[in-house]
Amino acid sequence: MVIGLKDIHDLLRIMIFIGYFKEVTFDEIMNYTHINHQKITYILNQLIQNNDLSLLKNKYTLTRKPNQYLIVDIFNQFDIFRDIKCVYEDRKCDIYDDCSLCCFFKGLKEQFDEYIDLYTLDDLIRGTCLTNK
């Protein structure tokens, strides 16, 4: 399954829900988020595989405190810019030197990383981003 921005949006919704309630079941996640069963299963498995989530007695919990999850790290695990070679110095395409899109996407990634670096999962749980950090 390819991870895009919508998938990361869903992943963060799940993490916010778990972080807020501390321990939740699969059904509670599904009822709250209205995300389909297959996608929730995939996201939860990814989070467990990345050691961001644990499952004990049919309840999911975060493995760290919400303020220890940097949003930039969550995005970087899934690298939404992976298909745009020119944003990475070691993955330049054949027309890199003559392509205006390279400059645009490089700048976009830098701005994006700079912005998401300001927030933790705890900020999202508490709604801190609503106060324009």
ROKOL-921222 format. One record per residue (C-alpha): residue in one letter; x, y, z. Coordinates in Angstrom, 2 decimals. Layout:
// ROKOL-921222
<node residu="A" xx="X" yy="Y" zz="Z"/>
...
//
This chain:
// ROKOL-921222
<node residu="M" xx="0.00" yy="0.00" zz="0.00"/>
<node residu="V" xx="1.33" yy="3.41" zz="-0.99"/>
<node residu="I" xx="1.33" yy="6.02" zz="1.76"/>
<node residu="G" xx="0.22" yy="9.50" zz="0.72"/>
<node residu="L" xx="-0.89" yy="12.61" zz="2.60"/>
<node residu="K" xx="-4.41" yy="11.25" zz="3.16"/>
<node residu="D" xx="-2.94" yy="8.09" zz="4.67"/>
<node residu="I" xx="-0.72" yy="10.11" zz="7.01"/>
<node residu="H" xx="-3.76" yy="12.20" zz="7.91"/>
<node residu="D" xx="-5.57" yy="8.98" zz="8.87"/>
<node residu="L" xx="-2.50" yy="7.69" zz="10.73"/>
<node residu="L" xx="-2.33" yy="10.91" zz="12.77"/>
<node residu="R" xx="-6.07" yy="10.74" zz="13.52"/>
<node residu="I" xx="-5.53" yy="7.24" zz="14.89"/>
<node residu="M" xx="-2.49" yy="8.29" zz="16.93"/>
<node residu="I" xx="-4.32" yy="11.33" zz="18.33"/>
<node residu="F" xx="-7.25" yy="9.12" zz="19.34"/>
<node residu="I" xx="-4.99" yy="6.58" zz="21.04"/>
<node residu="G" xx="-2.91" yy="9.30" zz="22.69"/>
<node residu="Y" xx="-5.99" yy="11.03" zz="24.04"/>
<node residu="F" xx="-7.70" yy="7.92" zz="25.45"/>
<node residu="K" xx="-4.45" yy="6.03" zz="26.35"/>
<node residu="E" xx="-5.85" yy="2.53" zz="25.62"/>
<node residu="V" xx="-8.27" yy="1.75" zz="22.81"/>
<node residu="T" xx="-9.61" yy="-1.28" zz="20.98"/>
<node residu="F" xx="-9.69" yy="-1.76" zz="17.23"/>
<node residu="D" xx="-13.46" yy="-1.29" zz="17.20"/>
<node residu="E" xx="-13.17" yy="1.98" zz="19.12"/>
<node residu="I" xx="-10.65" yy="3.23" zz="16.55"/>
<node residu="M" xx="-12.91" yy="2.21" zz="13.70"/>
<node residu="N" xx="-16.02" yy="3.78" zz="15.26"/>
<node residu="Y" xx="-14.23" yy="7.05" zz="16.03"/>
<node residu="T" xx="-12.25" yy="7.52" zz="12.83"/>
<node residu="H" xx="-14.62" yy="5.97" zz="10.26"/>
<node residu="I" xx="-11.57" yy="4.69" zz="8.40"/>
<node residu="N" xx="-12.03" yy="1.37" zz="6.63"/>
<node residu="H" xx="-10.95" yy="-1.86" zz="8.30"/>
<node residu="Q" xx="-8.15" yy="-2.65" zz="5.84"/>
<node residu="K" xx="-6.52" yy="0.77" zz="6.15"/>
<node residu="I" xx="-6.73" yy="0.77" zz="9.97"/>
<node residu="T" xx="-5.17" yy="-2.70" zz="10.05"/>
<node residu="Y" xx="-2.36" yy="-1.57" zz="7.76"/>
<node residu="I" xx="-1.69" yy="1.62" zz="9.76"/>
<node residu="L" xx="-1.73" yy="-0.17" zz="13.13"/>
<node residu="N" xx="0.64" yy="-2.84" zz="11.82"/>
<node residu="Q" xx="3.01" yy="-0.13" zz="10.53"/>
<node residu="L" xx="2.91" yy="1.67" zz="13.88"/>
<node residu="I" xx="3.61" yy="-1.57" zz="15.76"/>
<node residu="Q" xx="6.42" yy="-2.45" zz="13.34"/>
<node residu="N" xx="7.95" yy="1.02" zz="13.91"/>
<node residu="N" xx="7.66" yy="0.53" zz="17.70"/>
<node residu="D" xx="5.29" yy="3.48" zz="17.98"/>
<node residu="L" xx="2.40" yy="1.36" zz="19.24"/>
<node residu="S" xx="1.88" yy="-1.74" zz="21.34"/>
<node residu="L" xx="-1.01" yy="-4.18" zz="21.55"/>
<node residu="L" xx="-1.80" yy="-5.81" zz="24.90"/>
<node residu="K" xx="-5.03" yy="-7.61" zz="25.71"/>
<node residu="N" xx="-6.72" yy="-6.27" zz="22.56"/>
<node residu="K" xx="-5.92" yy="-2.65" zz="23.49"/>
<node residu="Y" xx="-3.59" yy="-0.38" zz="21.56"/>
<node residu="T" xx="-1.34" yy="2.04" zz="23.44"/>
<node residu="L" xx="1.42" yy="4.43" zz="22.44"/>
<node residu="T" xx="4.91" yy="3.23" zz="23.38"/>
<node residu="R" xx="6.01" yy="6.74" zz="24.40"/>
<node residu="K" xx="4.46" yy="9.87" zz="25.80"/>
<node residu="P" xx="2.72" yy="11.98" zz="23.12"/>
<node residu="N" xx="5.26" yy="14.81" zz="23.54"/>
<node residu="Q" xx="8.00" yy="12.40" zz="22.47"/>
<node residu="Y" xx="6.51" yy="11.83" zz="19.01"/>
<node residu="L" xx="7.78" yy="14.48" zz="16.61"/>
<node residu="I" xx="5.43" yy="14.99" zz="13.68"/>
<node residu="V" xx="8.42" yy="15.40" zz="11.36"/>
<node residu="D" xx="9.62" yy="11.90" zz="12.35"/>
<node residu="I" xx="6.21" yy="10.40" zz="11.63"/>
<node residu="F" xx="6.16" yy="12.00" zz="8.17"/>
<node residu="N" xx="9.75" yy="10.97" zz="7.48"/>
<node residu="Q" xx="8.94" yy="7.32" zz="8.16"/>
<node residu="F" xx="6.64" yy="7.41" zz="5.15"/>
<node residu="D" xx="8.50" yy="9.97" zz="3.00"/>
<node residu="I" xx="5.73" yy="11.55" zz="0.94"/>
<node residu="F" xx="8.38" yy="13.11" zz="-1.32"/>
<node residu="R" xx="9.95" yy="9.73" zz="-2.18"/>
<node residu="D" xx="8.85" yy="9.80" zz="-5.82"/>
<node residu="I" xx="10.28" yy="13.27" zz="-6.48"/>
<node residu="K" xx="13.95" yy="12.50" zz="-6.98"/>
<node residu="C" xx="15.20" yy="16.05" zz="-7.19"/>
<node residu="V" xx="14.46" yy="16.90" zz="-3.54"/>
<node residu="Y" xx="17.31" yy="14.59" zz="-2.54"/>
<node residu="E" xx="20.93" yy="15.40" zz="-3.36"/>
<node residu="D" xx="21.82" yy="11.75" zz="-3.98"/>
<node residu="R" xx="18.85" yy="11.02" zz="-6.29"/>
<node residu="K" xx="19.02" yy="13.68" zz="-9.00"/>
<node residu="C" xx="17.29" yy="12.97" zz="-12.30"/>
<node residu="D" xx="18.79" yy="13.38" zz="-15.78"/>
<node residu="I" xx="17.43" yy="16.91" zz="-16.33"/>
<node residu="Y" xx="18.10" yy="18.22" zz="-12.81"/>
<node residu="D" xx="20.23" yy="21.19" zz="-13.90"/>
<node residu="D" xx="17.63" yy="22.45" zz="-16.40"/>
<node residu="C" xx="14.41" yy="21.78" zz="-14.49"/>
<node residu="S" xx="12.51" yy="24.56" zz="-12.68"/>
<node residu="L" xx="10.39" yy="21.97" zz="-10.86"/>
<node residu="C" xx="13.45" yy="20.74" zz="-8.98"/>
<node residu="C" xx="13.93" yy="24.11" zz="-7.32"/>
<node residu="F" xx="10.22" yy="24.36" zz="-6.57"/>
<node residu="F" xx="9.90" yy="20.92" zz="-4.94"/>
<node residu="K" xx="13.16" yy="21.27" zz="-3.04"/>
<node residu="G" xx="11.90" yy="24.53" zz="-1.55"/>
<node residu="L" xx="8.50" yy="22.99" zz="-0.85"/>
<node residu="K" xx="10.07" yy="20.08" zz="1.02"/>
<node residu="E" xx="12.29" yy="22.43" zz="3.05"/>
<node residu="Q" xx="9.29" yy="24.61" zz="4.03"/>
<node residu="F" xx="7.19" yy="21.55" zz="4.78"/>
<node residu="D" xx="9.89" yy="19.98" zz="7.00"/>
<node residu="E" xx="10.48" yy="23.29" zz="8.77"/>
<node residu="Y" xx="6.77" yy="23.62" zz="9.56"/>
<node residu="I" xx="6.10" yy="20.07" zz="10.74"/>
<node residu="D" xx="9.28" yy="20.15" zz="12.82"/>
<node residu="L" xx="7.44" yy="22.57" zz="15.15"/>
<node residu="Y" xx="4.90" yy="20.02" zz="16.39"/>
<node residu="T" xx="4.63" yy="16.89" zz="18.49"/>
<node residu="L" xx="1.74" yy="14.47" zz="18.77"/>
<node residu="D" xx="0.93" yy="16.09" zz="22.11"/>
<node residu="D" xx="0.48" yy="19.44" zz="20.33"/>
<node residu="L" xx="-2.08" yy="17.85" zz="18.03"/>
<node residu="I" xx="-3.89" yy="16.13" zz="20.91"/>
<node residu="R" xx="-4.12" yy="19.41" zz="22.82"/>
<node residu="G" xx="-4.92" yy="21.48" zz="19.73"/>
<node residu="T" xx="-1.80" yy="23.63" zz="20.14"/>
<node residu="C" xx="-1.47" yy="24.06" zz="16.39"/>
<node residu="L" xx="-4.78" yy="25.94" zz="16.45"/>
<node residu="T" xx="-3.07" yy="28.77" zz="18.31"/>
<node residu="N" xx="-0.56" yy="29.33" zz="15.45"/>
<node residu="K" xx="2.73" yy="28.43" zz="17.12"/>
//
